[in-house]
Amino acid sequence: MAAAKDSKPLFYEPGASWLWVLAGPAAAVSMILIEVWSGAGIQLLTPGIFLVMVSAFIALQVKAARIHVSVELTEDALREGTETVLVREIVKIYPEAEHSVVSDKELAAWQSARALGELFGVPRRRTGIGLKLTGGRTVQAWARRHRHLRAALTPLVQERVEPPAVTIDGDDAGSLQ
């Protein structure tokens, strides 16, 4: 059996896109345009500072998001941020919650469980998926495209947990006697 890192991802969310770093050059171009339109002449120091500072700050944020808010599911493991749970440890996937955590309505019991990853809770703009693990533990997996993650994870858990149905027809029943 291949290791989890060698398995092909069945579901993947990177957490953030490196395209956001282009905000640095956009900020520098904006500063140059402001200088041109104001008639003061072009001074490259301020746009250069904007280019470096904005690009560096956003690159740091994107790198952190790609580490802490990324999700990857393979046949063997579910990685949420920096925490990995083996698929064989997942006993049950709870049904989708009727009410959102931000609503004032009654929540499902699993919605108050610990979120996977080292973050305090389910990250913003992500939706939790209740999982029951071995040992009676309950946790929340999460993803932006949570229905896609649920659809990819459900068959992996069901094929391992639910035994195959055995039918005995008339011919087979006679051979068992």
trRosetta pair geometry for C-beta under 8 A, 3 or more apart (Angstrom, degrees):
i j d omega theta_ij theta_ji phi_ij phi_ji
1 76 7.5 123 161 -88 116 126
2 6 4.2 -115 177 89 113 120
2 7 5.5 146 99 -67 119 74
2 76 7.6 -137 87 -28 75 138
3 6 4.9 86 58 10 78 104
3 7 7.4 -132 97 -20 40 86
3 76 7.4 -121 174 61 31 168
4 7 5.7 -45 -151 16 35 117
4 74 5.5 147 -160 61 72 140
4 76 4.3 -128 -95 88 81 125
4 77 3.9 16 -136 9 139 129
4 79 8.0 126 155 -43 130 109
4 84 7.1 106 130 -171 163 140
4 86 7.7 -115 -75 -110 136 78
7 74 3.6 107 96 -176 127 131
7 75 5.2 -139 -158 30 143 89
7 76 5.5 172 -22 10 155 105
7 77 7.7 148 41 27 139 86
8 74 6.8 140 73 -132 32 94
8 75 8.0 44 54 -13 70 100
9 12 4.4 34 153 -50 152 113
9 72 5.3 -78 -121 -158 120 94
9 73 6.6 95 -161 66 76 50
9 74 5.7 -71 -103 -80 46 77
10 73 4.9 -60 62 104 96 98
10 74 6.3 137 -1 -122 89 27
10 75 6.7 106 -33 -58 125 61
10 152 4.5 154 135 -172 111 124
10 156 7.7 175 38 -48 170 131
11 71 6.9 -30 123 123 102 104
11 72 7.1 167 90 -150 65 34
11 73 4.1 27 46 36 100 115
11 143 7.5 -35 154 -118 130 160
11 145 8.0 -151 -161 86 112 111
11 148 6.1 151 -127 131 118 96
11 149 5.1 129 164 -107 163 65
11 152 4.3 176 -42 50 119 163
11 153 7.5 -49 8 -44 144 83
12 70 7.8 -7 -169 -177 76 97
12 71 6.9 173 -147 92 34 66
12 72 5.1 14 -110 -110 80 77
12 73 7.5 -138 -62 28 54 67
13 69 8.0 -69 117 137 109 75
13 70 6.1 -174 95 -151 68 56
13 71 4.4 29 42 43 103 97
13 72 7.8 -144 34 -63 57 54
13 143 5.7 150 -3 -150 148 97
13 144 5.8 154 -143 26 152 103
13 145 6.6 172 -77 25 125 97
14 17 6.8 90 83 -79 135 56
14 66 5.7 -23 170 -121 85 88
14 70 5.4 -32 -166 -116 28 107
15 65 4.1 171 146 147 106 79
15 66 4.6 175 62 -97 126 34
15 67 7.4 -100 63 29 173 29
15 68 7.0 118 -144 67 147 52
15 69 3.8 124 -139 83 103 84
15 70 3.9 -71 -32 -63 113 70
15 71 7.7 138 -63 -5 80 65
16 20 6.5 -43 172 6 107 139
16 61 7.2 -144 -172 128 174 80
16 62 4.5 -145 111 -137 131 69
16 65 3.5 66 -14 93 124 140
16 66 5.7 -93 45 -52 88 76
16 69 7.0 68 -27 69 89 123
17 20 5.9 122 81 -17 77 90
17 62 7.2 -71 81 -138 28 120
18 21 5.6 -21 -180 4 67 117
18 59 8.0 28 -141 -120 80 75
18 62 5.8 111 -101 164 51 153
19 22 5.8 -28 -178 5 59 117
20 23 6.0 -14 175 -10 60 113
20 58 5.2 -146 130 176 99 122
20 61 7.6 -78 114 85 143 112
20 62 5.6 172 59 -74 121 122
21 24 6.1 -20 174 6 63 112
21 55 5.6 54 -171 -148 86 78
21 58 5.3 170 -103 103 53 115
21 59 5.1 47 -108 -75 117 82
21 62 6.4 -70 -52 0 94 152
22 25 5.8 -47 -161 41 60 105
22 26 6.0 64 141 -22 76 106
23 26 5.3 -57 -145 43 36 117
23 27 6.1 43 154 -26 68 102
23 54 5.7 -116 115 157 91 119
23 55 7.5 175 74 -85 69 55
23 58 5.5 127 51 -54 119 165
24 27 5.8 -53 -149 31 28 110
24 28 6.7 25 153 -15 62 105
24 50 7.3 161 -160 137 64 67
24 51 5.1 77 163 -159 95 49
24 52 7.3 98 -162 -48 126 8
24 53 7.8 167 -128 69 101 44
24 54 4.1 168 -105 91 68 94
24 55 2.7 5 -71 -59 167 84
24 56 7.6 94 -98 -5 140 52
24 58 6.5 -144 -42 31 95 125
25 28 5.5 -53 -147 37 38 113
25 29 6.3 38 155 -18 69 103
25 51 6.1 38 -91 -129 47 96
25 55 7.2 55 -30 -74 65 118
26 29 5.8 -52 -146 38 31 110
26 30 6.3 37 152 -23 63 106
27 30 5.6 -52 -149 34 31 116
27 31 6.5 32 153 -20 64 103
27 47 7.9 167 120 -147 69 68
27 50 4.3 -139 129 161 110 115
27 51 6.8 -175 77 -78 95 45
27 54 4.5 97 23 6 154 167
28 31 5.7 -53 -151 34 33 111
28 32 6.6 33 151 -18 65 103
28 47 4.1 86 -158 -179 77 91
28 48 6.9 60 -128 -75 120 26
28 50 5.0 169 -80 86 63 105
28 51 3.8 19 -63 -67 135 96
28 54 7.8 -151 -36 38 80 127
29 32 5.6 -52 -149 35 35 112
29 33 6.3 35 152 -19 66 105
29 47 7.5 88 -52 -150 20 125
30 33 5.7 -55 -148 37 31 111
30 34 6.4 34 152 -21 65 104
30 50 7.8 -110 61 144 95 158
31 34 5.6 -50 -148 34 33 113
31 35 6.5 35 152 -19 64 104
31 46 5.5 -150 176 119 139 100
31 47 4.0 -178 84 -90 124 80
31 50 5.1 157 -24 14 144 154
32 35 5.7 -55 -152 36 33 112
32 36 6.4 32 151 -19 66 105
32 42 6.2 20 -147 -133 84 107
32 44 7.9 12 -95 -107 102 64
32 47 5.0 25 -52 -83 84 153
33 36 5.6 -52 -145 36 33 111
33 37 6.1 25 159 -12 67 110
34 37 6.1 -60 -142 43 27 105
34 38 6.1 25 159 -20 64 112
35 38 6.0 -58 -143 36 26 108
35 40 5.7 -88 -157 65 72 101
35 41 6.8 -46 168 93 105 31
35 42 5.2 107 118 -109 135 53
35 43 6.3 -154 -134 27 148 75
35 46 7.6 148 -62 63 127 127
35 47 7.6 -84 -7 -40 134 114
36 39 8.0 34 167 -67 31 32
36 42 6.5 10 -71 -73 78 95
40 43 7.6 -42 121 -8 108 107
43 46 6.0 59 98 10 103 100
43 47 7.9 152 94 4 60 92
44 47 5.8 -64 -151 52 50 106
44 48 5.4 57 152 -31 79 111
45 48 5.7 -62 -148 37 25 114
45 49 6.4 26 156 -20 64 104
46 49 5.7 -50 -147 33 32 111
46 50 6.5 32 154 -16 64 104
47 50 5.5 -53 -147 38 36 113
47 51 6.2 43 152 -26 67 103
48 51 5.5 -49 -147 31 32 116
48 52 6.5 22 159 -11 65 106
49 52 6.2 -60 -147 41 29 103
49 53 5.8 16 163 -10 67 116
50 53 6.2 -61 -132 45 24 102
50 54 5.6 12 175 -8 65 118
51 54 6.8 -61 -134 42 13 99
51 55 6.0 6 167 -11 55 121
52 55 6.2 -65 -141 43 20 107
52 56 5.9 16 164 -17 62 115
53 56 6.0 -59 -142 38 23 108
53 57 6.2 20 162 -16 62 111
54 57 6.0 -57 -144 38 27 109
54 58 6.2 17 162 -10 65 111
55 58 6.2 -63 -144 43 25 103
55 59 6.0 27 158 -22 64 112
56 59 5.7 -55 -142 36 27 112
56 60 6.4 30 156 -21 62 105
57 60 5.9 -56 -155 32 28 113
57 61 6.7 25 150 -15 63 107
58 61 5.5 -53 -149 38 37 113
58 62 6.2 37 153 -20 69 104
59 62 5.7 -52 -143 37 31 110
59 63 6.2 34 156 -20 64 106
60 63 5.8 -54 -146 36 28 112
60 64 6.4 27 155 -17 62 107
61 64 5.8 -56 -149 37 30 111
61 65 6.3 28 154 -17 65 107
62 65 5.7 -56 -146 38 31 110
62 66 6.2 30 155 -20 66 107
63 66 5.8 -56 -146 36 29 110
63 67 6.6 23 154 -14 63 107
64 67 5.9 -61 -152 39 31 107
64 68 5.8 -10 168 13 70 117
65 68 6.5 -71 -124 55 25 86
65 69 4.7 -34 -161 38 69 121
65 70 7.5 104 143 -44 60 78
66 69 7.5 -31 -64 54 15 79
66 70 5.5 32 -166 -47 46 124
67 70 6.9 -26 -110 8 2 111
67 81 7.1 41 135 -160 57 70
67 82 6.6 13 165 -62 86 98
68 81 4.6 8 -161 -139 45 108
68 82 6.6 -27 -105 -19 60 95
68 117 6.5 100 -170 -174 69 125
68 118 7.0 -80 -134 54 100 94
68 119 6.3 108 173 -57 111 106
68 123 7.9 133 128 -80 93 136
69 81 6.3 13 -67 -89 25 89
69 117 7.8 53 -94 -148 41 163
69 119 7.7 51 -83 -46 77 146
69 123 5.1 68 -121 -82 109 174
69 126 7.5 -155 -159 -45 101 141
70 79 7.5 2 106 115 89 105
70 81 6.7 124 47 -94 61 36
71 78 7.8 -15 -166 -173 87 83
71 79 6.9 164 -153 89 40 66
71 80 5.7 3 -111 -110 83 63
71 81 8.0 -7 -76 -30 61 50
71 141 7.8 94 -137 179 125 97
71 142 7.4 -138 -81 88 135 58
71 143 4.9 -76 27 -101 172 98
71 149 6.6 -38 145 -100 145 135
72 78 7.6 170 89 -154 50 42
72 79 4.5 6 55 52 92 109
73 77 7.7 -157 -143 101 45 46
73 78 5.1 -4 -108 -110 82 77
73 79 7.7 -157 -71 26 40 66
73 149 6.5 142 -24 -143 142 83
73 152 5.5 127 91 115 147 128
73 153 6.0 -102 -142 -76 152 88
73 156 7.9 -158 174 0 116 156
74 77 5.5 21 50 48 99 71
75 87 6.9 -85 158 9 39 157
75 156 6.4 -173 -144 -119 57 123
76 86 6.5 -45 164 -144 73 80
76 87 5.9 -153 -178 13 20 110
76 88 7.9 -20 -156 -15 62 95
77 84 5.1 4 179 -174 128 107
77 85 6.7 154 -158 80 75 39
77 86 5.3 -49 -100 -108 80 49
77 87 6.2 -120 -79 -22 24 82
78 84 7.1 156 81 -155 44 59
78 85 5.0 -14 61 62 96 92
78 86 8.0 155 20 -120 73 4
78 87 6.4 107 -22 -76 91 74
78 90 7.4 55 4 -44 133 136
78 116 7.6 -8 118 167 109 173
78 141 6.2 -42 156 -117 144 135
78 153 6.8 26 -87 -111 132 121
79 83 7.2 162 -152 87 59 41
79 84 4.6 -24 -99 -99 80 84
79 85 8.0 176 -82 22 35 61
80 83 5.5 -17 66 67 83 93
80 84 7.9 163 22 -88 61 36
80 85 7.5 12 7 4 103 103
80 115 7.8 -132 142 161 145 80
80 116 3.7 82 61 109 146 118
80 117 4.5 -100 124 -47 93 96
80 141 5.8 -154 -68 -140 140 73
80 142 6.6 91 -146 41 129 77
81 116 7.2 172 28 125 101 79
81 117 3.1 78 28 -130 135 114
81 118 6.1 -136 124 20 141 74
81 119 6.3 179 -65 -13 163 101
82 117 6.4 96 34 -143 64 71
82 118 5.6 -4 50 -7 114 113
83 116 5.0 -148 85 180 131 84
83 117 5.0 -144 19 -84 111 32
83 118 6.5 151 -37 -38 106 69
85 89 5.6 -113 -179 67 89 128
85 90 6.7 85 137 -54 121 96
85 116 6.5 -82 -21 -124 123 137
85 131 7.7 112 118 119 164 157
85 133 6.9 -100 -157 -106 131 129
85 139 7.5 -175 -74 67 154 151
85 141 7.8 -108 35 -84 139 107
86 89 4.8 96 68 -5 85 103
86 90 7.9 -151 100 -11 52 81
87 90 5.7 -49 -160 22 46 113
87 153 7.7 -160 -125 -147 104 82
87 156 5.1 -65 -164 148 140 128
87 157 6.9 -133 -174 -75 92 69
87 160 7.2 142 135 -7 100 157
88 160 6.5 -138 -114 -173 65 156
89 133 5.0 6 149 -155 96 98
89 134 4.9 -95 -152 7 70 106
90 93 7.1 25 170 -60 122 80
90 131 5.4 -61 -133 -166 103 118
90 132 7.4 101 -163 73 61 51
90 133 6.1 -50 -100 -104 46 66
90 153 7.5 -58 128 180 170 112
90 156 7.9 57 64 105 133 103
90 157 5.1 -76 110 -105 115 116
91 132 4.8 -61 66 104 102 95
91 133 6.3 127 4 -149 94 14
91 134 6.0 130 -44 -70 112 54
91 157 7.7 75 144 -161 8 113
91 161 6.4 110 -161 -106 51 131
92 131 7.2 156 84 -160 56 49
92 132 4.0 16 50 41 100 117
92 157 7.2 130 -113 167 18 139
92 161 7.3 110 -76 -125 60 169
93 129 6.7 -20 -157 165 99 107
93 130 7.1 124 -170 86 50 66
93 131 6.0 -23 -107 -104 61 70
93 132 7.9 -133 -62 19 21 78
93 150 6.7 139 174 -144 142 85
93 153 6.3 131 -86 113 145 114
93 154 5.7 -98 41 -99 156 75
93 157 5.7 144 -22 50 106 161
94 108 6.7 146 155 152 140 145
94 110 4.9 -173 10 1 166 160
94 129 7.5 165 55 174 84 59
94 130 3.2 -13 38 85 131 122
94 131 7.1 -122 2 -64 88 23
94 132 6.9 102 -47 -26 92 92
96 129 7.9 -43 -101 -119 66 76
96 150 7.3 -10 -72 -110 98 168
97 100 7.3 122 106 -85 125 30
97 107 6.9 -14 -154 -156 129 74
97 108 4.8 -131 -116 5 90 124
97 110 7.8 -137 -76 69 104 98
97 111 5.7 66 -103 -70 145 123
97 128 7.5 43 -13 77 133 95
97 130 7.4 110 -56 -20 94 115
98 105 7.7 -88 106 119 99 136
98 108 7.1 125 17 -47 82 102
99 103 4.7 -108 -179 63 104 140
99 105 4.0 -134 -127 81 158 119
99 106 6.7 116 28 70 149 45
99 107 6.1 -112 77 -96 109 56
99 108 7.9 164 43 -18 82 78
100 103 4.7 107 61 -14 82 101
101 107 6.5 40 -110 -109 60 134
101 111 5.8 -173 -89 179 93 121
101 122 7.5 159 -6 41 158 132
101 128 7.4 70 -41 13 128 124
107 111 4.2 -106 173 66 120 141
107 112 6.5 114 103 -38 137 92
108 111 4.9 106 62 -15 77 105
108 130 6.6 -93 114 -43 132 151
109 112 6.8 -66 -174 32 42 100
109 113 7.7 56 136 -40 66 98
109 138 7.4 -12 123 150 97 171
110 113 5.1 -30 -163 -3 57 125
110 128 7.8 -173 127 136 95 123
110 130 3.0 51 132 -126 155 131
110 131 7.7 133 -159 23 135 32
110 132 7.8 -92 -101 -61 125 77
110 138 5.3 -125 -119 177 84 126
110 140 6.6 135 156 -79 91 86
111 128 6.3 132 -126 79 68 143
111 130 7.0 -65 -57 -70 54 113
111 140 7.2 62 -128 -87 36 132
113 130 6.8 105 26 -128 136 86
113 138 4.3 -112 -105 117 146 94
113 139 5.3 -153 142 -114 124 22
113 140 5.3 150 80 -30 98 87
114 139 5.4 -41 77 -122 82 80
114 140 7.0 -162 97 18 34 86
115 119 6.3 -40 95 80 127 94
115 120 7.6 47 41 107 122 32
115 121 5.1 107 -4 -164 138 35
115 122 4.8 -169 -106 -62 141 58
115 123 8.0 163 162 -19 154 61
115 128 6.6 -102 -107 -107 97 114
115 139 7.1 106 -134 -176 15 84
115 140 4.6 -41 -105 70 63 108
115 142 6.0 0 -152 -19 111 129
116 139 5.4 74 -58 158 85 129
116 140 6.6 -140 -5 83 77 52
116 141 5.5 7 12 -102 133 55
116 142 7.1 -168 45 10 91 86
117 123 7.9 -15 75 -34 157 106
117 142 7.9 -67 6 38 127 112
119 122 7.9 98 100 -106 127 7
119 123 5.9 0 135 -67 173 85
122 126 5.4 -142 170 90 94 103
122 127 7.2 16 174 -152 145 12
122 128 4.6 -97 -84 -62 146 99
122 140 5.9 -65 -70 123 107 138
122 142 4.5 159 -139 -98 96 150
123 126 4.7 57 70 14 83 130
123 142 6.5 154 28 117 81 145
125 144 6.1 8 132 -115 91 95
126 142 4.3 70 144 162 125 113
126 143 6.0 -168 -151 110 102 6
126 144 5.4 -70 -102 -71 73 54
126 146 7.1 117 -175 -59 68 107
127 142 6.4 174 81 -147 29 80
127 143 7.1 -30 53 64 73 55
127 144 7.8 94 10 -133 80 21
127 146 4.0 -82 72 -21 107 153
128 140 3.8 -28 -155 -168 118 126
128 141 7.1 129 -159 71 60 40
128 142 5.0 -39 -97 -90 54 93
128 146 7.5 15 55 -123 10 144
129 140 6.6 131 56 -163 41 67
129 141 4.5 -27 62 67 103 93
129 142 6.7 179 11 -82 79 37
129 143 7.3 6 -11 14 120 93
129 146 5.7 174 -51 -164 106 107
129 149 6.5 -140 -19 100 154 118
129 150 5.6 -170 -122 -80 139 96
129 153 7.6 116 135 49 155 152
130 138 6.7 -13 -165 -170 94 103
130 139 7.9 152 -151 85 50 36
130 140 6.1 -36 -93 -103 50 71
131 138 7.1 158 84 -154 49 55
131 139 5.4 -20 64 66 100 81
131 140 7.1 153 17 -108 85 20
131 141 5.5 61 -21 -14 127 102
132 136 7.5 -35 -168 -147 98 33
132 137 7.4 146 -162 83 52 48
132 138 5.5 -27 -104 -100 65 76
133 136 7.9 -14 76 66 65 14
133 137 4.3 -20 60 72 108 100
133 138 7.3 -174 14 -84 81 24
133 139 6.2 28 -18 8 121 108
134 137 7.3 12 73 26 39 98
141 149 6.8 -152 130 145 125 138
141 153 7.5 129 74 -73 166 169
142 146 6.9 -50 -159 -97 47 109
143 146 4.7 154 65 -85 88 58
143 148 7.3 -105 118 64 145 88
143 149 4.2 133 14 -24 155 145
145 148 4.2 4 138 25 112 121
145 149 6.5 131 97 -20 73 87
146 149 5.5 -53 -147 38 38 112
146 150 6.1 41 154 -21 69 105
147 150 5.5 -49 -144 37 33 114
147 151 6.3 35 154 -21 64 106
148 151 5.6 -52 -145 37 31 112
148 152 6.4 25 156 -14 64 107
149 152 5.9 -61 -148 40 30 106
149 153 5.9 20 159 -14 68 115
150 153 6.0 -62 -137 42 26 105
150 154 6.0 37 164 -36 65 107
151 154 6.3 -40 -136 19 23 115
152 155 7.6 -66 -171 31 28 98
152 156 7.5 19 146 -11 60 115
153 156 5.7 -67 -160 38 42 114
153 157 6.2 29 154 -14 78 110
154 157 6.1 -65 -148 40 30 104
154 158 5.9 23 162 -17 69 114
155 158 5.7 -58 -135 42 31 109
155 159 6.0 28 169 -19 68 108
156 159 6.5 -57 -145 34 20 105
156 160 6.8 8 158 -7 56 115
157 160 6.1 -72 -155 43 29 105
157 161 5.7 7 162 -5 71 120
158 161 6.1 -64 -129 46 26 98
158 162 5.2 -8 -173 13 70 118
159 162 7.2 -44 -100 51 17 88
168 172 4.9 -130 -152 91 73 116
168 173 4.8 96 153 -71 115 85
168 176 7.2 -29 -142 -15 137 141
169 172 5.4 86 49 16 68 100
169 173 7.0 -128 97 -13 30 94
170 173 5.9 -54 -143 29 26 114
170 174 7.0 26 160 -20 60 104
171 174 6.4 -60 -162 29 29 108
171 175 7.1 20 150 -14 62 108
172 175 5.8 -61 -155 35 40 110
172 176 6.8 42 151 -27 70 102
173 176 5.9 -54 -157 24 36 113
173 177 7.7 40 150 -29 62 97
174 177 6.2 -47 -164 14 40 113
